[in-house]
Amino acid sequence: MKPLNLKLVITMTLIVIILASSYCALATAKQPDWQAQTLYRVKASGLDPKALGDGQPYFNPAEIKAAYSLSTDPQAGAGTTIAIVDAYDDPKIATDLNLFSQQFGLPAADLEIHKMSSTIRGDSGWAMEIALDVEWAHAIAPGAKILLVEAKSASLSDLLSAVNYARNRADVSAISMSWGANEFSGEVAYDSYFTSSYGASFFASSGDTGGVIIWPSSSAKVIAVGGTTLSQSGSGYTETAWSGSGGGISTQVAKPAFQAELPYSMRATPDVAYNADPNTGFLVINNYGKTTTNNWWVVGGTSAGAPQWAAIQAIGKSATNNNFYASYPQGYGKDFTDIVGGSSGSFNAGSGYDLCTGIGSPIGADFGVAPTPSFTLTASPNAVTINAGSSATTTATVTSIGGYANPVTVTAVTPAGWTTPDPIILTPTASAPLTITAPSTANGAYTVTVTATDGTTTKATTLTIQVIKPDFSLTASPGTLTIRQGQSGTSGITVNSINNYQGAATLSASGTPSGITASFSKNPVQAGTYTTLTLTVGRTTPQGTYTITVTGIDINGLTHTTQVKVTVKR
């Protein structure tokens, strides 16, 4: 960062500082009233970066990468996805991101926007948040895909629904949450939202009201990102704690195991830090609500740190609290810069961990052992019910871990007599349907094993198939008749379908004594229909009660019976 070129005329007589977070110190909110606040601050507007030349009152991507020893590879982060979770809609973000990339010579971004509702409205305050988060995540990891998940509102339930979507995406390696508000009783009940079966890390801004702890950065499942003031001196950089950096001791969250060596009885934040001072901020283009397309702003706040730390995770795949604290304090000078000057609220920065800047700011993107490249295998659904002789289809998905990109062969191992698909070759992350056909004789529960192998590593999952055999039953209504000698009576015989039986049964009557004859109005009888059984009693048929058995048999030999009791009277 260099001093502002005095020859440049920029109207800044009115400098708007937006305090995009409002909450009372040390307060505890009631969960039903919880509304997230954005955590950025605007320092200046009306800038023209093309006219500024060397007189930049902000840091550009190249300077930030130099300050934090981050990769300058234009494909850094390739093969990963960074999820940005924000509220409301910014209809101009795709265009703005393209303009941002052109301004700083970045490759075109791979941006996916997922709206949690088709009726999300726009919001000028959150549009700035979205622009800051998306543009600077791309600046740090230009090869990564950016997934913007737009919550319907800033309410607890809407934002957590958006987080839930992001965490269940197999391609997501990092999730950024540049928002927050007061801690509240019962907040730990929501910790499951900050976990991922795919190994994603969660980053949340620690707040812009110095010395105040907020949620969700207070969650032990989240990496809390505090703020610094980054200054450039010649070719070097120095940092002090930013006066607005949020942090403190949680009143709700127990001390996590990774902070066992810290001298606090409860969860402490922040965990790490990043440039946040709006006076040393980041250039952002945000054309929301504007009729022109060149609206640039200088923006700071801890909102800037969460998406950029998420981008660092996309590059190094090792940015976790377990790795951070495992390297503390021996990682200073290698993994982290210890921030020893400055203060925020009532807290002072000092040697080692502090409540202003946590462990410190990053040096590079490697903080420990990244996951060994591998893959996972799932089958969905993993339990189905079918008829004998029909097919079951499941979708096999192989998911990349740690950038794994080798082809794997997916096969299904079935019981004897079943029809199985040919082996399928997939390159993670990818999916394909598997269709398995049961023989007509199958009946009961069967386990099909689905495997995926690259020749060295084999993963397996199971599919449970419940096979039900189509069948029929017979019912008689009425089942009891009283018929006088020389007269007749009728009963409806229904062929009932079981398990989607589609056949027909040929009926016969047995057990009729001498003098009683039986006939059917139609025969054979299709499943789901009935026939009329007519029993005619002769004049000399002895009085008494008789059991007539009606038997039905189909072309496959399935046989069932029902009975009609007949009482013969004078």
C-alpha positions as CSV (number, residue, x, y, z in Angstrom):
1,M,0.0,0.0,0.0
2,K,1.3,3.4,-1.0
3,P,0.2,6.9,0.1
4,L,-2.7,8.4,-1.8
5,N,-1.5,10.3,-4.9
6,L,-2.3,14.0,-4.0
7,K,-2.6,14.9,-7.7
8,L,-5.6,12.7,-7.9
9,V,-8.8,14.5,-7.1
10,I,-11.2,12.2,-5.2
11,T,-14.1,13.6,-3.5
12,M,-14.1,12.3,0.0
13,T,-15.5,15.2,1.9
14,L,-18.1,12.9,3.2
15,I,-16.5,9.6,4.3
16,V,-19.2,7.2,5.2
17,I,-18.3,4.6,7.7
18,I,-20.9,2.0,7.9
19,L,-21.0,0.1,11.1
20,A,-22.5,-3.0,9.7
21,S,-22.8,-4.6,13.0
22,S,-24.9,-3.5,16.0
23,Y,-25.0,-5.3,19.2
24,C,-24.4,-4.5,22.8
25,A,-21.2,-5.6,24.5
26,L,-21.4,-8.7,26.6
27,A,-25.1,-9.1,25.9
28,T,-26.8,-12.4,25.3
29,A,-29.5,-12.5,22.7
30,K,-32.7,-14.5,22.8
31,Q,-32.5,-17.0,20.0
32,P,-36.0,-16.3,18.4
33,D,-34.9,-12.6,17.9
34,W,-31.5,-13.4,16.5
35,Q,-30.7,-11.6,13.3
36,A,-27.3,-11.6,11.7
37,Q,-25.5,-8.4,11.0
38,T,-23.0,-7.9,8.2
39,L,-19.4,-7.3,9.4
40,Y,-17.9,-4.9,7.0
41,R,-17.0,-1.2,7.1
42,V,-16.9,1.1,4.1
43,K,-14.1,3.7,4.1
44,A,-14.4,5.4,0.7
45,S,-16.4,5.4,-2.4
46,G,-16.3,6.9,-5.9
47,L,-12.9,5.5,-6.7
48,D,-11.6,4.9,-10.2
49,P,-8.9,2.2,-9.9
50,K,-7.7,2.8,-13.4
51,A,-7.0,6.4,-12.6
52,L,-5.3,5.8,-9.3
53,G,-2.1,4.3,-10.7
54,D,0.4,3.9,-7.8
55,G,-1.6,6.1,-5.4
56,Q,-3.7,3.3,-4.1
57,P,-5.5,3.9,-0.8
58,Y,-6.2,0.2,-0.5
59,F,-4.5,-3.2,-0.9
60,N,-4.8,-5.0,-4.2
61,P,-4.7,-8.8,-4.6
62,A,-1.0,-8.9,-5.5
63,E,-0.1,-6.9,-2.4
64,I,-2.2,-9.0,-0.1
65,K,-0.7,-12.2,-1.5
66,A,2.8,-10.7,-1.0
67,A,1.9,-9.7,2.6
68,Y,0.7,-13.2,3.5
69,S,3.1,-15.2,1.3
70,L,0.2,-16.7,-0.6
71,S,0.3,-18.4,-4.0
72,T,0.4,-16.2,-7.1
73,D,-0.6,-19.2,-9.3
74,P,-3.6,-18.1,-11.4
75,Q,-5.0,-21.7,-10.9
76,A,-4.5,-21.7,-7.1
77,G,-7.4,-23.6,-5.5
78,A,-8.3,-25.5,-8.7
79,G,-10.5,-28.5,-8.1
80,T,-12.0,-27.0,-4.9
81,T,-15.2,-25.1,-4.2
82,I,-15.5,-22.1,-1.7
83,A,-19.0,-21.6,-0.4
84,I,-19.9,-18.0,0.5
85,V,-23.1,-17.9,2.6
86,D,-24.8,-14.6,2.8
87,A,-28.3,-13.2,3.1
88,Y,-30.5,-11.7,0.4
89,D,-29.8,-11.4,-3.3
90,D,-27.3,-9.4,-5.3
91,P,-28.4,-9.5,-8.9
92,K,-25.3,-7.8,-10.2
93,I,-22.7,-10.0,-8.5
94,A,-21.8,-12.0,-11.6
95,T,-21.1,-8.9,-13.6
96,D,-19.3,-7.2,-10.8
97,L,-17.1,-10.3,-10.3
98,N,-16.2,-10.2,-13.9
99,L,-15.2,-6.5,-13.8
100,F,-13.2,-7.2,-10.6
101,S,-11.3,-10.0,-12.3
102,Q,-10.6,-7.9,-15.4
103,Q,-9.3,-5.0,-13.2
104,F,-6.7,-7.1,-11.4
105,G,-5.8,-9.5,-14.2
106,L,-7.4,-12.5,-12.6
107,P,-8.8,-15.4,-14.6
108,A,-12.5,-15.5,-15.2
109,A,-14.3,-16.8,-12.2
110,D,-16.3,-20.0,-12.0
111,L,-19.3,-18.7,-10.1
112,E,-22.4,-20.7,-9.1
113,I,-25.3,-18.9,-7.4
114,H,-27.7,-21.0,-5.4
115,K,-30.8,-19.1,-4.1
116,M,-32.5,-20.7,-1.1
117,S,-35.8,-19.3,-2.3
118,S,-37.2,-18.1,-5.6
119,T,-38.5,-15.0,-3.9
120,I,-35.3,-13.6,-2.3
121,R,-35.3,-9.8,-2.4
122,G,-32.3,-7.6,-2.8
123,D,-30.7,-5.7,0.0
124,S,-28.1,-2.9,-0.5
125,G,-26.3,-3.6,2.8
126,W,-25.9,-7.3,2.1
127,A,-25.1,-6.7,-1.6
128,M,-21.9,-5.0,-0.4
129,E,-21.2,-8.0,1.8
130,I,-21.7,-10.4,-1.1
131,A,-19.4,-8.3,-3.3
132,L,-16.6,-8.2,-0.8
133,D,-16.8,-11.9,0.0
134,V,-17.1,-13.3,-3.5
135,E,-14.6,-11.0,-5.2
136,W,-11.9,-11.4,-2.6
137,A,-12.3,-15.2,-2.2
138,H,-11.7,-15.3,-6.0
139,A,-8.8,-12.9,-5.7
140,I,-7.0,-15.3,-3.2
141,A,-7.9,-18.6,-4.9
142,P,-8.6,-17.7,-8.5
143,G,-8.7,-21.4,-9.6
144,A,-11.4,-22.4,-7.1
145,K,-15.1,-22.4,-7.9
146,I,-17.2,-19.9,-5.9
147,L,-20.5,-21.1,-4.7
148,L,-22.6,-18.2,-3.5
149,V,-25.5,-19.5,-1.3
150,E,-28.1,-16.7,-0.8
151,A,-30.3,-17.1,2.3
152,K,-33.9,-15.8,2.1
153,S,-33.2,-13.5,5.0
154,A,-30.7,-12.8,7.8
155,S,-32.7,-14.8,10.3
156,L,-31.2,-17.7,12.2
157,S,-33.3,-20.3,10.5
158,D,-32.7,-18.9,7.0
159,L,-29.0,-18.6,7.3
160,L,-28.6,-22.0,8.8
161,S,-30.6,-23.5,6.0
162,A,-28.1,-22.0,3.6
163,V,-25.2,-23.3,5.6
164,N,-26.8,-26.7,5.6
165,Y,-27.0,-26.7,1.9
166,A,-23.3,-25.7,1.5
167,R,-22.1,-28.3,4.1
168,N,-23.8,-31.1,2.2
169,R,-22.1,-30.3,-1.1
170,A,-19.4,-32.9,-1.6
171,D,-17.3,-30.4,-3.7
172,V,-17.1,-27.7,-1.0
173,S,-13.8,-27.5,0.9
174,A,-14.4,-24.2,2.8
175,I,-17.5,-22.3,4.0
176,S,-17.3,-18.5,4.7
177,M,-19.8,-16.8,7.1
178,S,-19.0,-13.0,7.2
179,W,-21.9,-12.2,9.6
180,G,-22.9,-12.7,13.2
181,A,-24.6,-11.2,16.2
182,N,-24.8,-11.8,20.0
183,E,-24.3,-15.1,21.6
184,F,-27.5,-16.7,22.9
185,S,-28.5,-19.4,25.3
186,G,-28.6,-22.8,23.5
187,E,-26.3,-21.8,20.6
188,V,-24.3,-25.0,20.9
189,A,-27.4,-26.9,19.8
190,Y,-26.6,-25.6,16.3
191,D,-23.0,-26.9,16.2
192,S,-24.0,-29.7,13.8
193,Y,-24.5,-27.1,11.1
194,F,-20.8,-26.4,11.2
195,T,-19.7,-30.0,10.5
196,S,-19.1,-31.6,7.1
197,S,-18.8,-35.3,6.2
198,Y,-16.7,-34.1,3.3
199,G,-14.0,-32.3,5.4
200,A,-15.0,-28.7,4.8
201,S,-13.7,-26.0,7.2
202,F,-16.0,-23.3,8.5
203,F,-14.8,-19.7,8.8
204,A,-16.7,-16.9,10.6
205,S,-15.9,-13.2,11.1
206,S,-15.3,-12.4,14.8
207,G,-17.0,-9.0,14.7
208,D,-16.3,-5.3,14.3
209,T,-17.0,-4.1,17.8
210,G,-13.7,-4.4,19.6
211,G,-13.6,-6.8,22.4
212,V,-17.1,-8.3,21.9
213,I,-17.5,-12.0,21.2
214,I,-20.3,-13.0,18.7
215,W,-21.8,-16.1,17.2
216,P,-21.3,-18.1,15.0
217,S,-17.6,-17.4,15.4
218,S,-17.9,-18.4,19.0
219,S,-18.8,-22.0,18.0
220,A,-16.0,-24.5,18.7
221,K,-16.8,-26.0,15.2
222,V,-15.9,-22.7,13.5
223,I,-12.6,-20.9,12.8
224,A,-13.1,-17.4,14.2
225,V,-11.3,-14.7,12.1
226,G,-10.3,-11.5,13.8
227,G,-8.9,-8.3,12.4
228,T,-5.5,-6.5,12.0
229,T,-4.2,-3.3,10.6
230,L,-1.9,-4.2,7.8
231,S,0.7,-1.6,6.8
232,Q,3.2,-1.5,4.0
233,S,6.7,-0.1,4.5
234,G,8.9,-0.2,1.5
235,S,8.9,-3.8,0.4
236,G,7.8,-5.1,3.8
237,Y,4.6,-5.4,5.8
238,T,3.8,-4.9,9.4
239,E,0.6,-5.7,11.4
240,T,-1.0,-4.6,14.6
241,A,-4.4,-5.5,16.1
242,W,-7.2,-3.6,14.6
243,S,-9.2,-1.6,17.2
244,G,-12.5,-3.1,15.9
245,S,-11.5,-6.7,16.0
246,G,-14.1,-8.8,17.8
247,G,-13.2,-11.4,20.4
248,G,-13.4,-12.5,24.0
249,I,-14.4,-15.4,26.2
250,S,-17.7,-17.2,25.4
251,T,-20.4,-17.4,28.0
252,Q,-22.0,-20.3,26.2
253,V,-19.3,-22.6,24.7
254,A,-17.2,-24.9,26.7
255,K,-13.4,-24.8,26.3
256,P,-12.6,-26.9,23.2
257,A,-9.8,-29.5,23.3
258,F,-7.7,-27.6,20.7
259,Q,-7.5,-24.6,23.1
260,A,-6.4,-26.8,26.1
261,E,-3.2,-24.8,26.5
262,L,-4.8,-21.4,26.6
263,P,-5.4,-19.8,30.1
264,Y,-9.2,-19.5,29.7
265,S,-12.0,-21.6,31.1
266,M,-14.4,-21.3,28.1
267,R,-14.1,-20.9,24.3
268,A,-11.9,-18.0,23.3
269,T,-12.0,-16.1,20.1
270,P,-10.7,-15.2,17.6
271,D,-8.6,-18.2,16.4
272,V,-6.7,-16.3,13.6
273,A,-6.5,-12.9,12.1
274,Y,-6.4,-11.0,8.8
275,N,-6.3,-7.4,7.6
276,A,-9.6,-5.7,8.5
277,D,-8.9,-2.1,9.1
278,P,-11.0,0.0,6.6
279,N,-8.1,2.5,6.5
280,T,-6.0,-0.3,5.0
281,G,-9.0,-2.0,3.3
282,F,-9.8,-3.8,0.1
283,L,-11.1,-2.4,-3.2
284,V,-14.5,-3.8,-4.1
285,I,-16.8,-3.1,-7.1
286,N,-20.4,-3.1,-6.2
287,N,-23.0,-1.8,-8.7
288,Y,-26.1,-2.8,-6.8
289,G,-28.7,-0.2,-7.2
290,K,-26.5,1.9,-9.5
291,T,-27.1,2.9,-13.1
292,T,-23.4,3.0,-13.8
293,T,-21.0,0.1,-13.9
294,N,-17.9,1.5,-12.3
295,N,-18.7,1.9,-8.6
296,W,-15.7,1.1,-6.5
297,W,-15.4,1.2,-2.8
298,V,-12.7,0.7,-0.1
299,V,-14.1,-1.8,2.4
300,G,-12.7,-3.3,5.6
301,G,-14.1,-5.1,8.6
302,T,-13.6,-8.7,9.8
303,S,-16.0,-9.6,6.9
304,A,-12.9,-9.4,4.7
305,G,-11.0,-12.1,6.5
306,A,-13.5,-15.0,6.5
307,P,-13.8,-15.5,2.8
308,Q,-10.0,-15.0,2.3
309,W,-9.2,-17.6,4.9
310,A,-11.7,-19.9,3.2
311,A,-9.7,-19.3,0.0
312,I,-6.5,-20.2,1.9
313,Q,-8.2,-23.5,2.9
314,A,-9.1,-24.1,-0.8
315,I,-5.4,-23.7,-1.6
316,G,-3.7,-25.6,1.2
317,K,-6.5,-27.8,2.4
318,S,-5.0,-27.8,5.9
319,A,-6.6,-24.7,7.6
320,T,-8.3,-26.3,10.6
321,N,-8.3,-25.3,14.3
322,N,-6.7,-28.6,15.1
323,N,-3.7,-27.8,12.8
324,F,-3.5,-24.2,13.9
325,Y,-3.3,-25.0,17.6
326,A,-1.1,-28.0,17.1
327,S,1.5,-25.7,15.5
328,Y,1.2,-23.1,18.3
329,P,3.5,-21.5,19.4
330,Q,6.3,-23.2,17.4
331,G,4.6,-22.3,14.1
332,Y,5.5,-18.6,14.5
333,G,7.7,-17.4,11.6
334,K,6.6,-20.5,9.6
335,D,2.8,-20.7,9.7
336,F,1.8,-17.5,11.5
337,T,2.9,-14.0,12.2
338,D,2.5,-13.2,15.9
339,I,0.7,-9.9,16.2
340,V,2.1,-8.2,19.3
341,G,0.9,-4.6,19.1
342,G,-2.4,-2.8,19.2
343,S,-5.6,-3.4,21.1
344,S,-9.3,-3.9,20.6
345,G,-11.8,-3.1,23.3
346,S,-10.3,-3.9,26.6
347,F,-7.9,-6.5,25.2
348,N,-4.3,-5.9,24.2
349,A,-2.4,-7.8,21.6
350,G,0.8,-9.4,22.9
351,S,3.2,-12.3,22.4
352,G,1.4,-15.5,21.7
353,Y,-2.4,-16.0,21.6
354,D,-4.5,-13.0,22.4
355,L,-8.1,-12.0,22.3
356,C,-7.5,-9.4,19.6
357,T,-5.9,-11.5,16.9
358,G,-5.9,-15.1,18.1
359,I,-2.8,-17.0,17.1
360,G,-2.0,-14.5,14.4
361,S,-2.2,-13.9,10.6
362,P,-1.2,-16.4,8.0
363,I,2.2,-17.1,6.4
364,G,1.3,-19.1,3.3
365,A,-1.5,-21.7,3.1
366,D,0.1,-24.8,4.6
367,F,-0.7,-25.4,8.3
368,G,-0.1,-29.1,8.7
369,V,-0.8,-32.4,7.0
370,A,-3.4,-32.0,4.3
371,P,-5.8,-34.9,3.7
372,T,-4.2,-37.7,1.7
373,P,-5.7,-37.6,-1.8
374,S,-8.4,-40.3,-1.9
375,F,-12.0,-40.8,-2.7
376,T,-15.3,-41.9,-1.0
377,L,-18.1,-44.0,-2.4
378,T,-21.8,-43.7,-1.6
379,A,-25.0,-45.2,-3.1
380,S,-28.2,-43.3,-2.9
381,P,-30.8,-44.6,-2.2
382,N,-29.1,-47.3,-0.1
383,A,-32.3,-49.3,0.5
384,V,-35.1,-50.0,-2.0
385,T,-38.1,-52.3,-2.3
386,I,-39.0,-53.9,-5.6
387,N,-41.1,-56.7,-7.0
388,A,-39.6,-60.0,-8.0
389,G,-38.4,-59.9,-11.6
390,S,-38.2,-56.0,-11.6
391,S,-35.2,-53.6,-11.3
392,A,-33.7,-51.4,-8.7
393,T,-31.7,-48.3,-9.5
394,T,-29.3,-46.5,-7.2
395,T,-26.9,-43.7,-7.9
396,A,-23.2,-44.4,-7.2
397,T,-21.1,-41.3,-6.4
398,V,-17.4,-41.2,-6.0
399,T,-16.2,-38.0,-4.2
400,S,-12.7,-36.6,-4.4
401,I,-10.8,-36.0,-1.2
402,G,-7.7,-33.8,-1.2
403,G,-7.8,-33.2,-4.9
404,Y,-7.9,-36.9,-5.9
405,A,-8.6,-37.1,-9.7
406,N,-7.8,-40.7,-10.9
407,P,-10.4,-42.8,-12.6
408,V,-12.0,-45.5,-10.5
409,T,-14.0,-48.6,-11.6
410,V,-17.4,-49.0,-9.9
411,T,-19.0,-52.5,-9.9
412,A,-22.0,-54.1,-8.2
413,V,-21.7,-57.6,-6.7
414,T,-25.1,-59.3,-6.6
415,P,-26.5,-62.7,-5.5
416,A,-26.5,-65.5,-8.1
417,G,-29.2,-65.2,-10.7
418,W,-29.4,-61.4,-10.6
419,T,-28.7,-59.2,-13.6
420,T,-25.9,-56.7,-12.9
421,P,-24.7,-53.7,-14.9
422,D,-21.3,-53.6,-16.6
423,P,-18.5,-51.9,-14.6
424,I,-18.6,-48.1,-14.8
425,I,-15.5,-45.9,-14.8
426,L,-15.8,-42.6,-13.0
427,T,-13.3,-39.8,-12.3
428,P,-14.1,-38.2,-8.9
429,T,-16.2,-36.3,-8.2
430,A,-18.8,-38.0,-10.4
431,S,-22.0,-40.0,-10.3
432,A,-23.7,-42.7,-12.4
433,P,-26.8,-44.9,-12.0
434,L,-26.6,-48.6,-11.3
435,T,-29.6,-50.7,-12.4
436,I,-29.9,-54.2,-10.8
437,T,-32.6,-56.7,-11.8
438,A,-33.9,-59.4,-9.5
439,P,-35.0,-62.8,-10.8
440,S,-38.6,-63.7,-10.8
441,T,-37.9,-66.3,-8.1
442,A,-36.4,-63.8,-5.6
443,N,-38.2,-63.1,-2.4
444,G,-37.0,-61.4,0.8
445,A,-34.1,-59.1,1.7
446,Y,-30.8,-59.1,-0.3
447,T,-27.6,-57.2,0.1
448,V,-25.8,-55.9,-3.0
449,T,-22.2,-54.7,-2.5
450,V,-21.1,-51.7,-4.6
451,T,-17.3,-51.3,-4.9
452,A,-15.0,-48.6,-6.4
453,T,-11.3,-49.2,-7.0
454,D,-8.4,-47.5,-8.6
455,G,-6.4,-50.7,-8.5
456,T,-4.7,-49.8,-5.2
457,T,-7.5,-48.4,-3.0
458,T,-10.9,-50.0,-2.8
459,K,-14.0,-48.5,-1.2
460,A,-17.3,-50.3,-0.7
461,T,-20.8,-49.6,0.3
462,T,-24.0,-51.7,0.4
463,L,-27.4,-51.5,-1.1
464,T,-30.3,-53.4,0.7
465,I,-33.0,-54.6,-1.7
466,Q,-36.2,-55.9,-0.3
467,V,-37.9,-58.1,-2.9
468,I,-41.6,-58.7,-2.6
469,K,-43.3,-61.3,-4.8
470,P,-46.5,-60.4,-6.6
471,D,-49.3,-62.6,-5.3
472,F,-53.1,-62.7,-4.9
473,S,-55.7,-63.7,-2.4
474,L,-59.4,-64.7,-2.6
475,T,-62.2,-63.4,-0.6
476,A,-65.9,-64.4,-0.6
477,S,-68.7,-62.0,0.3
478,P,-70.9,-63.0,1.8
479,G,-69.0,-66.0,3.2
480,T,-72.1,-67.6,4.7
481,L,-75.3,-68.5,2.8
482,T,-78.6,-70.0,3.8
483,I,-80.4,-71.6,0.8
484,R,-83.7,-73.5,0.8
485,Q,-84.1,-76.7,-1.1
486,G,-84.8,-76.1,-4.8
487,Q,-83.4,-72.6,-4.7
488,S,-80.0,-70.8,-5.3
489,G,-77.8,-68.3,-3.6
490,T,-74.8,-66.1,-4.7
491,S,-71.5,-64.9,-3.2
492,G,-69.0,-62.5,-4.8
493,I,-65.5,-64.0,-5.2
494,T,-62.8,-61.3,-5.5
495,V,-59.3,-61.9,-6.7
496,N,-57.2,-59.4,-4.6
497,S,-53.9,-58.1,-5.9
498,I,-50.9,-58.3,-3.5
499,N,-47.6,-56.5,-4.3
500,N,-48.9,-55.2,-7.6
501,Y,-50.0,-58.6,-8.9
502,Q,-51.3,-58.2,-12.4
503,G,-52.4,-61.7,-13.4
504,A,-55.7,-63.7,-13.4
505,A,-56.8,-66.8,-11.5
506,T,-59.0,-69.6,-12.8
507,L,-61.5,-70.6,-10.1
508,S,-63.1,-73.9,-9.2
509,A,-65.4,-75.1,-6.4
510,S,-65.0,-78.3,-4.4
511,G,-66.7,-79.8,-1.4
512,T,-70.2,-79.5,-2.9
513,P,-72.4,-82.4,-1.8
514,S,-74.7,-84.3,-4.1
515,G,-77.4,-82.0,-5.2
516,I,-75.5,-78.7,-5.1
517,T,-74.0,-77.2,-8.2
518,A,-71.6,-74.3,-8.5
519,S,-71.0,-71.9,-11.4
520,F,-69.1,-68.6,-12.0
521,S,-70.3,-65.6,-13.9
522,K,-66.9,-65.2,-15.4
523,N,-63.8,-67.4,-15.2
524,P,-60.8,-66.8,-15.1
525,V,-60.9,-63.6,-13.0
526,Q,-58.5,-60.7,-13.4
527,A,-56.8,-59.4,-10.3
528,G,-58.7,-56.5,-8.8
529,T,-62.1,-57.8,-10.0
530,Y,-64.7,-60.3,-8.9
531,T,-67.0,-63.0,-10.2
532,T,-70.4,-64.2,-8.9
533,L,-70.5,-67.7,-7.6
534,T,-74.0,-69.2,-7.9
535,L,-74.8,-72.2,-5.8
536,T,-78.0,-74.1,-6.8
537,V,-79.5,-76.5,-4.2
538,G,-81.6,-79.5,-5.5
539,R,-85.0,-80.3,-4.0
540,T,-83.7,-83.5,-2.5
541,T,-80.4,-82.1,-1.1
542,P,-80.2,-83.1,2.5
543,Q,-80.6,-80.4,5.1
544,G,-77.4,-79.3,6.9
545,T,-74.3,-77.1,6.7
546,Y,-71.7,-77.6,4.0
547,T,-68.3,-75.9,3.4
548,I,-67.6,-75.1,-0.2
549,T,-64.0,-74.4,-1.1
550,V,-63.2,-72.0,-3.9
551,T,-59.7,-72.5,-5.3
552,G,-57.9,-70.1,-7.6
553,I,-54.8,-70.9,-9.6
554,D,-52.8,-68.7,-12.1
555,I,-50.6,-69.6,-15.0
556,N,-47.5,-69.6,-12.7
557,G,-49.1,-72.1,-10.3
558,L,-49.8,-69.7,-7.5
559,T,-52.8,-71.2,-5.7
560,H,-55.1,-69.7,-3.0
561,T,-58.5,-70.6,-1.6
562,T,-61.4,-69.2,0.2
563,Q,-64.5,-70.8,1.6
564,V,-68.3,-70.3,1.6
565,K,-70.4,-72.0,4.2
566,V,-73.9,-73.1,3.0
567,T,-76.8,-74.0,5.2
568,V,-79.5,-76.0,3.4
569,K,-83.0,-75.7,4.8
570,R,-86.5,-76.8,3.7
